[in-house]
Amino acid sequence: AVAVVDAMSRAYNDQEIDTFISYFAEDVAFYMFPNQLMFSGKEQLIARYGVMFKNLQCVQSTPIKRIVHGNFVIDQELSESCSNDASVIDKRGEVVASYEVVNAKIKSVLFFKTQPK
């Protein structure tokens, strides 16, 4: 599970859409905690992330903390992106994501959003 998530993260950081989507199951589902379906299927994955990769000059996700429990990898990640200039990070935030890996493919992703204080 860890190897799949690490390889997917490298493809994400390299903005390689074909390699990125190869790590996901055909029927992958993305959720916002606790169970709000954001989108599902590779077509919607390509539509969402393909546009992001084309529009952003850089994306970078770096694990801060990781928990591995069987086929689940839960990462606290630092997420950064560059809108206009690849050398200027203009958006930065922390994300917590849970990846469920089944048969060497990411089957589901669950994002946790922090509540404003």
Secondary structure, DSSP 8 states (H G I E B T S, - for coil): -HHHHHHHHHHHHTT-HHHHHTTEEEEEEEEETTTEEEEESHHHHHHHHHHHHHH-SEEEEEEEEEEEETTEEEEEEEEEEESS-TT---EEEEEEEEEEEETTEEEEEEEE-----
